[in-house]
């Protein structure tokens, strides 16, 4: 199913590091399709998406091709509508175990693709962190805490966690009339600021009265509307002080959390929106595809790794067993994709599961 596509007069051909590379026109078509499905609706967004996907998949397949070369096998790379292939010369199929190409070599070659792709993503992430920028994916989209990814947005997290509940407050003057009346008595020092500590004390008072009256929960204003007194910035040094100073843009001696967020976003992102999109897509595709490609489904790398491990450890009926795993996993991921609205992912894994099922039937019948 995922064999090398036929040569067309519209193929783009070139060589890199001595490896012949061919790009089938179907590759660009699927880039546009996926770009639209991810809401890359403008021409520049689609272009940056396509370039990011191209570079990420090329790195992946070059990892395979260079590993083939290390094993003394010539190979060329093809990018097409199902992604990419590193095609070795003289190999009849993915299941060829008669060519002197050992299981250990196959494991090395197969693992080289996703390893190169993940390494490229990590190098980009580290390089961005070194210049105070963010990839915009790991922390913002995956939800990995900034302190674990060294994301520069951790600067704001550190500021917030360093301040006490007396230091973080809401400006009563910027609340609506109902909220002002509600919290007027909670402002014990009459500075027109409702600190977190004052809010807590007010809630405690209300809770104590709830024994006589119906229990009432005091509303908590949005965290993004909180403020910090500008005088507090002198407690901080380095990047944290610089961020607070840059966000101190008003004449009321208050620094708003929303201004800190906007200032930080400006600092950690490139001025070019197109470049930000490229970095985001490159890191996302490189990590997501490399991990997905390790699923034990033929002919993905994970399927080949599963097969070679079973062969290497002399498991009986290694190839049929790996095909059974491929069918089950392909169906499971296809169902997962369907439940998450990813039609392309669903179609792709259902097709690979069906292809694995057909191969399994052939092995069971002895031909």
C-alpha positions in Angstrom: 0.0 0.0 0.0 2.8 2.4 0.9 5.1 1.5 -1.9 7.2 4.0 -3.9 4.9 6.1 -6.2 5.4 6.1 -10.0 7.7 8.7 -11.5 5.9 11.7 -13.0 7.1 14.6 -15.1 6.2 17.0 -12.2 8.5 15.4 -9.7 11.1 17.6 -8.0 14.5 16.0 -7.9 17.8 16.9 -6.2 20.6 15.4 -4.2 21.6 16.1 -0.6 24.7 14.5 1.2 25.0 12.1 -1.8 21.4 10.9 -1.4 19.0 11.2 -4.3 15.7 12.9 -3.3 12.4 12.9 -5.3 9.4 14.8 -4.3 6.1 13.6 -5.8 3.5 16.3 -6.5 1.1 14.4 -4.2 3.3 15.5 -1.3 2.5 19.2 -1.9 -1.2 18.3 -2.3 -1.4 16.6 1.0 0.5 19.5 2.7 -2.2 21.9 1.4 -5.0 19.5 2.6 -3.5 19.1 6.0 -2.8 22.8 6.2 -6.4 23.7 5.5 -7.6 21.1 8.1 -5.4 22.9 10.7 -6.9 26.3 9.7 -3.8 27.5 7.8 -6.1 29.5 5.5 -3.8 32.3 4.2 -1.2 31.7 1.4 1.7 32.5 3.7 0.5 30.2 6.5 0.0 27.4 4.0 3.5 28.0 2.6 5.2 28.0 6.0 3.2 24.9 7.0 4.3 23.1 3.8 8.0 24.1 4.3 8.0 22.9 7.9 6.4 19.6 7.0 8.8 19.2 4.1 11.9 19.8 6.2 10.7 17.6 9.1 9.9 14.6 6.9 13.0 15.1 4.8 15.1 14.9 8.0 13.3 11.8 9.0 13.9 10.0 5.7 17.4 11.2 5.5 18.0 9.6 8.9 16.9 6.3 7.3 18.9 6.8 4.1 22.1 7.7 5.9 21.8 4.7 8.2 21.3 2.5 5.1 24.6 4.0 3.7 26.3 3.2 7.0 25.3 -0.4 6.5 26.7 -0.4 3.0 23.3 -0.2 1.2 22.4 2.5 -1.3 19.1 4.2 -0.9 17.1 7.2 -2.2 14.4 9.3 -0.6 10.9 9.9 -1.9 8.3 12.3 -0.4 4.8 11.6 -1.5 1.1 11.8 -0.4 1.6 9.3 2.4 4.6 11.0 3.9 8.0 9.7 2.9 10.1 6.6 2.1 13.8 5.8 2.2 14.0 3.2 -0.6 17.0 0.8 -0.5 18.3 -0.5 -3.7 17.8 -4.3 -4.3 15.4 -4.9 -1.4 12.3 -6.7 -2.5 10.1 -5.9 0.5 9.9 -4.9 4.1 10.0 -8.6 5.0 13.2 -9.5 3.1 15.4 -11.5 5.5 17.5 -13.2 2.8 19.6 -10.3 1.6 22.3 -10.4 4.3 20.6 -7.4 5.9 20.5 -8.4 9.5 17.8 -7.7 12.1 20.3 -5.5 14.1 21.0 -3.5 11.0 17.3 -3.1 10.3 16.7 -1.9 13.9 19.5 0.6 13.5 18.1 1.9 10.1 14.5 2.0 11.3 15.2 3.8 14.5 17.5 6.4 12.8 14.5 8.1 11.1 12.4 9.1 14.1 15.6 9.6 16.2 16.9 12.2 13.7 13.5 13.9 13.6 13.2 14.2 17.3 16.8 15.3 17.6 16.1 18.1 15.1 13.1 19.3 17.1 15.0 19.3 20.3 17.9 21.2 18.7 15.4 23.9 17.5 13.8 24.1 21.0 17.2 24.4 22.7 18.4 27.0 20.2 15.3 29.1 20.7 15.6 28.9 24.5 19.2 30.1 24.2 18.0 33.3 22.6 15.0 33.7 24.9 12.4 32.5 22.5 9.7 29.8 22.7 8.7 27.2 20.2 5.0 27.9 21.1 4.2 24.2 21.2 5.5 22.2 24.2 4.2 24.5 27.0 1.4 26.4 25.2 -0.2 23.4 23.4 0.9 20.3 25.1 0.7 21.8 28.6 4.1 20.8 29.8 5.0 23.2 32.7 7.4 25.9 31.6 9.8 25.1 34.4 10.3 21.6 32.8 10.8 22.8 29.3 12.9 25.9 30.1 10.2 27.9 28.3 10.8 31.6 28.8 7.2 32.0 29.9 8.3 30.5 33.2 9.6 34.0 34.0 6.0 35.2 34.6 5.2 32.0 36.6 8.2 32.7 38.8 7.1 36.3 39.5 3.6 35.2 40.5 4.8 32.4 42.8 7.3 34.7 44.4 4.7 37.2 45.5 2.6 36.8 48.6 -1.2 36.9 48.7 -1.0 40.5 50.1 1.0 41.5 47.0 -1.4 40.2 44.3 -4.6 42.2 44.1 -7.5 43.5 41.9 -8.1 47.2 41.3 -11.6 47.9 42.7 -11.8 51.0 40.4 -11.8 48.8 37.3 -14.6 46.5 38.6 -18.2 46.9 37.7 -20.5 48.6 40.1 -22.0 45.4 41.6 -18.5 44.0 42.3 -17.3 47.3 43.8 -20.2 47.3 46.3 -19.7 43.6 47.1 -16.0 44.1 47.9 -16.0 47.6 49.4 -16.0 46.3 53.0 -13.3 43.8 52.1 -10.8 46.6 51.3 -9.6 46.9 54.9 -6.8 49.4 54.2 -8.9 51.5 51.9 -6.3 51.6 49.1 -8.9 50.7 46.4 -7.1 47.4 45.9 -8.6 44.0 46.9 -5.7 41.7 47.7 -5.9 37.9 47.6 -5.4 38.0 51.4 -8.3 40.4 51.8 -10.5 38.3 49.5 -9.6 35.2 51.6 -10.5 37.0 54.8 -13.8 38.2 53.3 -14.7 34.7 52.3 -13.9 33.4 55.8 -16.2 36.0 57.3 -19.0 35.0 54.9 -18.4 31.3 55.8 -18.7 32.0 59.5 -22.1 33.7 58.9 -23.2 30.7 56.8 -24.0 28.8 60.0 -27.0 31.2 60.4 -27.7 32.0 56.8 -27.5 30.0 53.5 -23.8 29.5 52.6 -22.6 31.9 49.9 -19.5 31.6 47.7 -17.8 34.9 47.1 -16.9 35.3 43.4 -13.2 35.3 42.4 -12.4 37.9 39.7 -10.3 36.7 36.8 -6.6 36.2 37.4 -5.6 38.1 34.3 -7.2 41.3 35.7 -5.0 41.2 38.8 -2.4 43.9 39.4 1.0 44.3 41.2 2.2 47.5 42.7 5.1 48.8 40.6 7.2 49.2 43.7 7.4 45.4 44.0 9.5 45.1 40.9 12.5 46.2 42.9 12.4 42.8 44.7 13.3 41.0 41.4 16.5 40.8 39.4 17.5 39.8 35.9 14.8 38.6 33.4 12.0 39.0 36.0 12.9 42.6 36.7 13.2 43.4 33.0 9.8 41.9 32.3 8.2 43.9 35.2 9.9 47.1 34.1 8.8 46.6 30.4 5.2 46.0 31.5 5.1 49.1 33.8 3.5 51.3 31.1 0.7 53.0 33.0 0.7 56.1 35.3 -1.1 54.6 38.2 1.9 52.8 39.7 0.3 49.4 39.0 1.5 46.6 36.8 -1.3 44.5 35.3 -1.0 40.8 34.8 -2.5 41.2 31.3 0.2 43.7 30.4 2.9 41.2 31.7 1.4 38.5 29.6 1.3 40.7 26.4 4.9 41.9 27.1 6.2 38.5 27.6 4.5 37.1 24.5 6.1 39.9 22.5 9.5 39.1 24.0 9.5 35.4 23.5 8.0 35.4 20.0 9.6 36.5 16.7 8.3 39.7 15.1 7.4 37.7 12.0 4.1 35.8 12.5 5.2 33.6 9.6 8.4 32.6 11.3 6.4 31.8 14.5 4.1 29.6 12.6 7.0 27.8 10.9 8.7 27.0 14.3 5.5 25.9 15.8 4.6 23.6 12.9 8.2 22.2 12.6 8.4 21.3 16.3 4.8 19.9 16.4 5.2 17.8 13.2 8.7 16.6 14.2 7.6 15.4 17.6 4.1 14.2 16.8 4.9 12.3 13.6 8.1 10.8 15.1 6.1 9.4 18.1 3.1 8.4 16.0 5.4 6.7 13.5 6.7 4.4 16.3 3.3 2.8 16.6 3.7 -0.9 15.9 1.8 -0.7 12.6 3.2 -1.8 9.2 4.9 -0.3 7.4 5.6 2.5 9.9 8.9 2.4 11.8 7.2 1.0 14.9 5.8 -1.9 12.9 9.2 -2.7 11.5 10.9 -2.4 14.9 8.3 -4.8 16.4 8.9 -7.3 13.7 12.7 -7.1 14.0 12.7 -7.5 17.8 10.6 -10.6 17.5 12.9 -12.0 14.8 16.0 -11.0 16.8 14.7 -12.9 19.9 13.7 -15.9 17.8 10.0 -15.8 18.6 8.0 -18.4 16.8 6.0 -17.0 13.9 7.6 -13.6 14.5 6.3 -12.0 11.3 2.6 -13.2 11.6 2.6 -12.1 15.2 3.9 -8.7 14.4 1.2 -8.4 11.7 -1.5 -9.3 14.2 -0.2 -6.5 16.5 -0.2 -4.2 13.5 -3.9 -4.9 12.7 -5.0 -4.5 16.3 -3.0 -1.3 16.8 -4.0 0.2 13.4 -7.7 -0.3 14.2 -7.3 1.1 17.7 -5.5 4.3 16.5 -8.1 4.6 13.6 -10.9 4.5 16.1 -9.1 7.1 18.3 -8.7 9.4 15.3 -12.3 9.0 14.4 -13.4 10.0 17.9 -11.2 13.0 17.8 -12.4 14.1 14.4 -9.2 13.3 12.5 -10.5 11.8 9.3 -7.1 11.7 7.6 -5.5 9.8 10.5 -8.5 7.4 10.7 -8.3 6.6 7.0 -4.5 6.2 7.0 -4.5 3.8 10.0 -7.5 1.8 8.8 -5.8 1.3 5.4 -2.6 0.2 7.1 -4.5 -2.2 9.3 -6.3 -3.7 6.3 -3.0 -4.0 4.4 -1.5 -5.8 7.4 -4.6 -8.1 7.6 -4.1 -9.0 3.9 -0.4 -9.8 4.5 -1.3 -11.8 7.6 -3.8 -13.9 5.5 -1.0 -14.5 2.9 1.4 -15.7 5.6 -1.2 -18.0 7.2 -2.0 -19.5 3.8 1.7 -20.1 3.1 2.2 -17.7 0.1 
